[in-house]
């Protein structure tokens, strides 16, 4: 079924699922900031110099291998000219909204051929199933 998100955990709890979601959001933030840096044409050395740190620190930050403070995230964002927004909601509300969005996308799509329909169902079903499973 794919990557084992819970190695050694027989029955992951809702908190285990939440922990994975939170880690994924943190990694997405870091990778998004890195994409802004790359798009702006700045090098890791440029960022490091502007932040007053060693380039290896910037490289580790961008790899997602560190647990940066919010201060570090803000400093990096400022240097590369990025903005990030943080929204907060209950995990239950977030899961409900993701299920609704998946269903809305499914209902609004209109594959025009049998082949497109097959591709669409192959791609969409697992996403909807995952969202429903996570909402339980």
N, C-alpha and C positions, 0 to 999 in steps of 0.2 A: 504494500500500500504506500510505499514511499519512505521517507526518512523517519526514523524512530525519534519522535520529539521527546520521549521520556525513557531514555535507556535505563534499564534496571527497575523501572516503576511498572508494576503489574497493572494496577488500576489507578490511573491518574485522576486526581481530584479536580474539582472546579478551580481551586487555587493554583494547581499545577498548570492548568490551561491558561489562567490569567497571567501567570508568570511568563509563559511563552509569548503571549500577546504583548506584554509590556516590553520584553526584551526585543521583540520584533519592531515595535514602534521606535525604540531607542536607536536600533540599527538603521531603520529607514530615515530617521532624522540625520544621523551622521552621514549616510550615503547621499542624502539630498543636499546637504551642505557641501560635500565633496564635489558633487555634480556642478554646483554653482561656481565653485573655485575653478574647475576645469573649463567650464563655459566662459569664464571671465579671462582665461588665459594666464592665470597666476600659477606659478610653480609652488611646490611644497616649500622650497627655500624662501620664496617671496613671502609666503604666509608666516613662516617661522621667524623671519627677520622682523616683520611688522608686529608679531606677537611677543618678540623678545625671548623666544625659546629655541631649542635645538631642532633642526629639521626632523630628527628621529621621533621627537614627541608628536609632531604634526602627522607624520606617517603612521604612527601607532594609533592616534586619534582617528584618522581616516579609515583605518582597517577595521574599526569597530572592536578592537581587542582590548580597549581600555574602558573604564567606567568614569567618564569625564564629569566634572562638576558643572553645574549650570553656568557658573562664571566662565569656565573654559569654553563652553558651547557658545555663549554670547560673544566672547572675545573673538573666537574664530569667525562667527557669522558677521561680526562688524568688519573684520579685516577683508573678508571675501565679498562683502556687499550683499549678504543674504538676510532674508527675514524668515522667521519660522513662527508659526502660531500653534499654541497649545490649547486644546479643548479638553474639558474634563466632563465625564459623565459616569454613571454607574456602568459596570460591565454588562449587566442585564439589559440596560437601555441600548448600549452600543451593539450588542448581539442582535437585539430586535431590529434595530435600524439596518444592520448589515443584511439580515434575512429579507427585510422589506425591499432593500435596494436590489438584491439578487433576484427576487421575484419580479420586481418592476422591470428590470433589464430583460428578464426572460419573457415576460408578457409583451413588452414593447418591440422585441426583435421580430423580424419577419423574414426568415430565410426564403429566398425565391426559388430554390431548386432542391431536389431531394438530397443532392450532395452537400449543399450548404446547410440543410437541415441536419444531416447526419454529423457534420463538423460542429455545428452549433450545439447539438445535444451532447456530443462527446465532451465538449469544452464546458458547457454550462452545468450539467447534472452534478459533477463532483463538487463544484463550487456551492451550489444550492444545498446539496447534501451536507457538506462540511458546515455551512452556516447554520443549518437546522440542527445538526448534531451538537454544535457548540452552544446553541441556545438552550439546550436541555440542562 
